[in-house]
Amino acid sequence: MKTKKYADYLFIPFTDLTTGDESYESGRYIDLSIPQIFNNKISLDFNKAYNLYCANASGFHCPIPLKENFLPVAIKSGEMNFAAPIH
């Protein structure tokens, strides 16, 4: 937030009931900006949930969402696990 480019940037890591099975084992992420907050509320569009590059590349470690960011529901939208290509 000290960089002007990211001053209004919010990064929300989360896990849900699909984590580790239908979605990446370390959780997924949503990006937002502070101006998206209206009346102290924000709407999350889980269709925009994504995996970080560390989910698909070796040698990187993904940030682990806090336990408080666990959603006790299955979020079946956004980026999920990908299947290996069929040859």
BANULO-775230 format. One record per residue (C-alpha): x, y, z. Coordinates in steps of 0.25 Angstrom, whole numbers, padded with zeros to 4 digits, always signed. Example, Ala and Ser with C-alpha at 12.3 -4.5 7.8 and 13.67 -1.06 7.14 Angstrom:
2
+0049-0018+0031
+0055-0004+0029
***
This chain:
87
+0000+0000+0000
+0012+0009+0000
+0013+0008-0015
+0004+0018-0021
+0000+0008-0032
-0006-0002-0021
-0011+0009-0010
-0025+0004-0012
-0022-0010-0015
-0028-0021-0006
-0024-0036-0007
-0033-0046-0001
-0028-0060+0001
-0039-0070+0005
-0042-0085+0006
-0055-0092+0005
-0061-0106+0005
-0055-0109-0009
-0041-0106-0005
-0031-0117-0007
-0041-0125-0015
-0048-0117-0026
-0040-0105-0024
-0025-0102-0021
-0020-0108-0008
-0015-0095-0002
-0027-0087-0005
-0032-0076-0015
-0031-0061-0016
-0039-0049-0020
-0034-0035-0023
-0042-0023-0020
-0040-0008-0018
-0044+0001-0007
-0054+0009-0016
-0062-0004-0017
-0066-0002-0002
-0080+0005-0001
-0086+0008+0013
-0075-0001+0019
-0080-0013+0011
-0074-0020-0001
-0079-0030-0011
-0070-0042-0014
-0071-0047-0028
-0066-0061-0026
-0066-0063-0042
-0053-0055-0041
-0046-0064-0031
-0033-0069-0036
-0021-0077-0033
-0007-0070-0032
+0004-0074-0041
+0010-0083-0030
-0002-0093-0032
+0004-0097-0045
+0019-0095-0044
+0029-0102-0035
+0038-0095-0026
+0028-0085-0021
+0020-0084-0009
+0006-0079-0009
+0002-0070+0003
-0007-0078+0013
-0020-0071+0016
-0023-0069+0031
-0033-0079+0037
-0042-0067+0039
-0043-0067+0024
-0049-0081+0023
-0063-0080+0017
-0072-0092+0022
-0078-0094+0008
-0074-0099-0005
-0071-0088-0015
-0072-0095-0028
-0069-0083-0037
-0056-0076-0041
-0044-0083-0044
-0044-0098-0040
-0034-0109-0041
-0030-0112-0056
-0029-0125-0062
-0017-0130-0069
-0018-0130-0084
-0023-0143-0091
-0013-0148-0101
***
